[in-house]
């Protein structure tokens, strides 16, 4: 062993070598591990030689707001021009108040909204090219997906896997009849394994999400090397934020749940070590749609993800507004640990997927979840199921657009306050600790796309409406339209938020337990100069609140950021209209 250590020269990063030793301790030799460490270090050095060093700035602030979009979310219908169309739309309508863009997978794909990736290195020419992304990255932070867990059954890697060629040989995860997968936690209801004949042999392919999405074999270090190379390549095109899709599933071990295994966390730590060497402004984001403790574990000890998705927020916020009761949201928020410096929560209510229900487990009661699902069904939701070890099925996610989810409630069956509810829900993610993220369609109060769902029979298509550029522009330029009102209101809220140091993602937060009709937090800037009391009425009722419940300091001047002419002092009654938000601050 000492001889092996003596081989380590100055070009070997010992942290990377340590990670590899742990990950592959049972699968490859120490000499091979050292060889892979050298390969990774060589890739890093090549990248550094081709890319100039970048000044290290604070990678996120109160000005950081993320837009989640498909490359063709708004387009003029011309093949190869959709990224160009989006950039034109972004520059015209979003660039003044949105600084970060999450492009959902724009790689060649065989399905699942781009997540069945056929080629991880190229942009599908139906959308555009890398030069367009590189140009956009000069003015915006670009986030893209690393679809780590699986690849398309129609892709280059899988084709080579079937024919025993490289790259692709041994890239996909197969098991024999002795493998114990009885404890595997499933996110879907189809059978996990797919039998296939390859080179006169029968293989059992592992398919976590669908039979078109074959799980990759991370026990083969060549697979990990592919994704490290991909990070470096995409970084050279200006991508600074990497979303690790379905990362919790990437490592499998017989007899286990095959979820959140130690090797998975070590792989994330390895990727973090690598990007920290490349550019301190690169951000790793883990996508782990899991209950609270499992999700929080992906911060590690500030050595894994920079950001984690705050997955309980969508079901909790939607439940809060559907039933006019903030109790569960408030209790959950009071127990959430603050993110450490160097970490942040990514707060969202809507995305390209449905409303994940697993993160609500243990926070909402079974009865509350059942009532919520019943209401969502009335509002037009479909449901995707997951299979439990007992072989029973349970709702994994509700497939519905956010606006449709909040459009009607048991006490507002006509939807009179639909837009007010919708806007109020976003006021919460703008005010709480973390980075806020907005789905493109949320800016235009987009309802369920029933037509797309009827055509495709894909439940998630309800929430994946694509807009014709001219039609959208004409619609929301009508000042009386709900699309225009929604866009203008969200634009105003975001623009105000961006100027408040107390809304920094890592500024101090305390959740205020006022009453079930209100959700409220107190935020304080890191220099302690600014305080904001963010208070939202979650009901259709008029609410009165005395300022003595929120401790306004006597020698400060207090006013509402959303209505600056309104002043506040101690022992004063505040009146909140249906779904109204106020942001009371002392800072000028």
N, C-alpha and C positions, 0 to 999 in steps of 0.2 A: 504493500500500500504506500509505503514511503517513496518507493521508486516512482509510483504513479503521481504522487504529489509533486515530486521534483520536476515532472514534465510540465507543470503549470507555469507558464511564463508570464511576463508582465501584461500580455494582451488578454489574459483570461480574467473575466469578472467572477470573483469568488461567490458573490451573491447568486448569480445566475447558475453557476455550477452547483451550488448547494440546493437550489430549487430543483434542478434536473435530477440530482441524486435522489431526492426524496420522491419525486413523481415516478421515476423509472427504476426504483430500487429493486423491483421484483421482475422486471421485464427485459432490461438490457444490461450489459456488462459495464463495469466502471470505466474501461477504456473507451467504449462507445459513448458513454455519457460525456466524457471529456471531449471527444470529437464533436459532439453536438454543441457543447458549450463554445468551442472554438468557432464553429460555423455561425452561431448566433452573434458572437462578438465580431466576427468578420463582416456580417451583414450590417451591424450597427456602425462600424467604422466606415464602410462604403457609403452608407447614408450620410454620415457626418461630413465626409469629404465632398459630397455633391450638394449639400444644403448648408447655406450660411447659418451661423448661430443666430438665435433669436433672443432679444432681451426678455428677461423673465418679468412679467407683470403679474398683478393679482389676476388669476385666471377667471374669476367671476366676481360680480358685485350686484348691487341693487339694480344696475342697468341691464343685467343679463336676463333675457326673456327668450324662451325657445318656441319656435314655430314648428309643429310636426306636420309634414306634408308628403304626399306622393310626388314624384317627378312630373306626373301628368294630372295633378289635382285641378289645375286650370290650364286649358289649352285651346288652341285654335283648330285642332284636328289634323295638323300636318305632321306626318311621320318624320321623326328625327328632330323635331323642333319644340318638344314639350318643355324641356329644361329652359330653353331660350324664352319660351312663353312665360314660364314661371318667373324667371329673372325679371322680365319686363313688368309683370304684375307686382312682384315684390318691390322693385325699385319705385314703382308708382304709388303703391298703397301701404307698404309695410316697413320700408327701410328706415323711416324716421323714428320708429318705436320698437322694432324687433331687431335684435342684433345677432341672433343665432338661429340656424335652420337645421332641423333634423329631416334629411331626405330618407324616407323609407326605401327599402332596397330597390335600386335602379339597375341591378345586374340582370343579365339574361336569366329568365326564370320559366318554370313550367306550371306555376300556380301559387296559391295562397298569398295573393297580393304581393308577389315578389320574393317571398321567403322560401320558395323551392328553387334555390339558386343553381343554375347550370354552370356558370363560370363566374367565380368570385372576383376576377381581376378586371373585367371589362364592364363598361356601361352598355346596356342594351341600346343599339343604335336607333331603336324606335323612339328613345327619349332624347339622346344627344351624345355628348362626349365629355372627356375629362377636362379638356381645355376650358369648357364653359364653367365647370365646377371650380377650376383653379382661378379663373377670373373672378367669380363670385366670392371666393374665399378672401379676396383682398379687402372686401367691405363687410363680410359677415363670417361668423364662426360656423363652420360646416360640421355637422354630425352625420355619421352614416353607420350602418349596421355591419357587424361581423357576425354572420350567421354561422355560429360555431358548431352547433349540435348536429347538423344534418346537411345533406346536399341532395340535389334533384336526381331522381331515377333516370332522367333524360340527359344528365350532364356529362361532361367530358370525364370527370373522375370516375363516375359509376360505369361508364362505357369501358374504360380501361380496367376497372376492377373485374368486370365480367370476362375480360379477355386476358387478364394476367399481365397487363402492361403498366408502365409508369408514365406520368404520375396517376395514381389511383389504385395500384396493386396494394392490397391490404389496408386500404383507406377506410373501409366500412366495417361496422361492428357486427360480427356474427357469433352465434353460440351453438354449442352442441347439446345433446339431450340431457347431459348431466348438470347443466347450468341451472341454478336455483334462482328463478325470478319471481317467486311467489310473494315477496315483500315489496315489489316495485310499486312506487306511487305513480299513478297514471293521471295525465292531464286530458286524456281523451277516452272514448268508449269503444274504439275498434280493438281487435286483437293486436297484441304487441308485436308478434313475430309474423314475418312473411317468408314462406318457403320458396326458394328459387334454385334452379339448376344452373351451375356454373362450371364449365370445363369438366363435364362428366361427373360432377359432384353436386350433392344437394346441400344448400346452405340455409340457415335460419337467420334472416336479416332482422335487425332490431329497428323498429319504426315507431318512435315515440309519438310523433304528431300525425303522420299519414303514410300511406304506402308509396306516395310520391316523394317523401322526405326521409331518406335512409340515413340512420345515425352514423356519424363518423367515428372512427376508431382512434381515440386519443392515446391508447396504449402504444400506438405506433408513433414514435417521435417525429416521423416525417410529416404527419398531419399537423402537429403543433408548429413545425418549421414552416409549413405552408402559410399559416395564419400570421406568424411573426413577419414573414416576408411581405404578406399582404398589408400589414400595419405600416411597414416602412414605405411601401409603394403608395398607399393612399395618403400617407403623411406628405409625400412629395407633391401630391396634387392639391394640397391645402386643407385636407381633412384634419381637424384638431380634436374632435370628440368622437369616441368609438363606443357604440352601444353593443355590448356582448349579449346577443340574442339567445334566450333559452339556455344560458350558461350553466344553470344549476344541474342540468341533465348530462353534461358531457362525459363524466367518468362513470363507468359501470363496474360493479364488483358483485360476484355471485353471493347470494344470500342476504344482500342488503336492499335498502330502498332505492338504490341507484340515483339518489338525489342528495345534493349538498355534501358530497363526500370530500374528505380531506384533500385528495389529489386535485379536485376541482378548485378549491380555494388556493392551493399552491400554484396552479397554472395561472390564476388571476394575479397572484403576487408576482409571478415571473413576468407577466405582461406589464405590470406596473413598474417593475424594475427597469424593463427595457424602455418604456416610453419616458420614464424619468431621465434616462440618459440621453434620449433624443431631443426632448424639448419639454421644459417644465410647464409649458402652456397646454400640452396635450392632456385630455381628460378621458378617463376610463369610466364607463357607466355600465352597471350590471342590471340586466332585465330579469328579475326573479319574482314572478307572480306568486308569492308564498305568504304564509302567515308571518306575523310581526317579527318574532325572534329569529326565524330563518332568514328573513329579508335583511334584518339589521346585521346579521353575521357577515355580510358581504362588504362592510366597511373594514373588516379585519381589525388590526391595530393601526389604523391609518396607513395600511400597506396593501390594500386591495383596491376596491373601487373608490374613485374620487366622489362620484355621485351614485346614490341608489334611488330607484323609483319608490315613491311613497305610495305603494299599492293599496293600502287601506282607504286612501282618500276617496276614490270614486264611489265605492259602495256606501261609505259612511256619509259623504256629503249628499249623495242622492237620497239615501234614507232620511236624512235630516230634513230635506226640503219636501219630500213626498208626504211626510207625516208631521211637519211643523214641530219637530222635537230635536233639540241639539244635545240631549243627554249623553248619548253614546259617543258622539263626536267629541264632546267636551271631555268626557272621562278618558277617552283614548289620547287626546291631545295633551292632557295633563300628565300622562304617564310616558310620553315619548321623550327619550333622551335627546339633549341637544347634540347636533353634529359637531365633531371636533374641528378645529381649524385644519384645513386641508381636505375636509369632507363636506358634502352638502346633500340635502334631500332634493329630489326632483319631483315637484308637485304638479299633479295633473288630475283632471276629471275625465277628459275624453281623449281617446287615441284612435288609431286605425283598428284596434281590436274592440271586443265588447267590454262589458263591465265585469271584471274578474271578481268572483265571489269567494274564493279561498281566503283572501286576506281579511274578509269579514268574520271568519270563523273565530270564535272566542271573544269577539268584540260585540257583535250583534247576536242576540239569542236566536235559537232555531225558529221561534215564533216570529221574531222581527224579520228574519230573512225570508220566511215563508210569506209574510204579509207584503214584503217588498216585491218579491217575485210575482205575486198575484197582481199587484198594481202595475208592474212593468208589462205583464202580459196584456192587460187591458190597454196599455199605451202602445201596443204593437210589437212587443219584444218576442223574438225567438230565443231558444236556449240551447247552448252547447253543453254536452254532458261529459263527465269523467267517470271512469270505472274505479270503484273502491276494491281493496283486496278481497272483500267479501263478495265480489262480483256484482254488488248493487251499483246503481248509477246515481250521481249527484250533479247538480248544476255547477258547471265550471265557470261559465260566463253567460251573462245576459247580452244578447246581440240586438242592439238598438242604438240609434243616435242619441247623443246627450240631450238635444232639444226635445226629441220625442219622449225620452225617459222622464223629463220634468214637465212636459206640456200639461198634463192633467193630474190632479190629485183627488183623493176622496172628498175633499171639501172645496175643490175648485174644478168641478167636472166639466166646465165649459172652457177652461184654459184662459180665463180672463187675465190671470197674473202670470202667464207662461213666460213671457220675456223677462219680467221682473225677477222671477225665481231663477231663471237661467243666468242673468247677470249677477245676482246676489251670490250664486254658487261660485262664480269666478272671483268675486271680491274676496272670498276666503282664501283661495290659493294665491292670490296676490299679496295677502297680508301676513300669512304665516311663514315661519322659518323655512327657507329653501329657495330653489330656483323654480319659477313658474313656467309651465309648458302649456301651450294652446294648440289644439288640433285645428288645422286649416278650416275645416267645415264649421267649427264652433263660431268663427267670426261672423258667419252668415246664418246662424240659427237654423242649420240644415236639418230637415226632418228625415225620417227613414226613407231610404231609396228602395221602395217596395218593387219598383219595376226591375231594377238590377237583380234583386233577390229572386223574383219570379222567373227571370231568365236563366240565372245561373244555379239556383237552388243552394247557393253558398250563403250561410246565415250571416257571416261577417260582412257580406256585400250590402246589407242594410245600412251599414255605417261607413261605407266607402264611396260615397257619391263623388263623381268627377264632373267638374263644371266646364261648360263651353265658355271660353274667355269673354266673348262678346255678350252672351246671354247673362252671365254673372255681372259684368260691368253695367249693363243696362238695368238689371234688376236692382242692384244695390245703389245705383246712382239716383234711383227714385227715392226722394227723401221721406216718403210716406211708407216705404216698404219695411218689413221686419228685418230684412237683410241689412239695409242701411242703418236702421236704428241700433241693431246689435253691433255692427262694426264700429260705429261712431262711439257708442258707450264703452266698448272694450278698449278702443284706442285711447279714449280719454283716461280711463282708469290706469292703463299701463303707463301712459305718459306721465301721470302724476306719481305713480309708484317709483319710476326710475330716478326721480329727483330726491328721494327720501333715504338718507343714510340709515334710518331705523328699520328700513325694509331690506337691508343687506341680508343675503341668505344666511349669514352666520351671526347676525345681530341677536342680542338677548331676547328671549321670548318667555312670557308667563301666560298661561291660559287662565282666563277669569271665569269662574263658575257663578254666573249671575242668575240666570234662570233658564228653563228649558226652551223658552221662546227666542233666546238670543245665543249666538256664538260670538265670543269676544276673546281677543288676545291683547296683551301689552307688549310692545316691542320697544327696545332701546338701542340706539346706535352704539357702536363699539367705543366711541369716545365719550359716551354718556351725555352728549349734548341734546340729542333729540329723543323724545318719547312719542309714541303713537298708540292710542287706544283704538283698535279696529273692532267695531261693533256692528254686527249684522242681525237684523230681525229675520228669522227663518220662517215666519208665519205670514198669513194674509191679514192679520189683525193689526190695529194700531197699538203700539206699545209705549208705555211711559217708563223712564228709568231716571233715577236720581244720580247726579254726578258724584255724590258722596260714596257711591259704591265702587268708584274707579280711582280714587285718591289723586285728584288734581292738585298739584303743588300750588300753594297760595301765591307765591311771588312770580309765577309764570303766567304768560298770556296764552290762552288756549283757543284754538279755532278748528273748524272742520276743513280738512284738505279738499274735500269734494264740494264744499260751499264755503269759501274763505270768509264771506261776510258774516257767517254765523259764529258767535263767540260763546265761550263756556266759562263758568266759574263754579266753585264748590257750592254744594247745597242748591243746585239748580235742576229742574226737571227737564229731561230730554224727551222729545216726542219722536218716535220712529214710525214711519208709515209702513205699509205692507212691503216686506222684503227690502227695506231700505238699509243701506250701509252708511256709517259715518266713520271717518278717520280723524280722530281728535288729536291734534299735535300742538307742541309748544315751540316749534322751530320755524324761523322765518328765513 
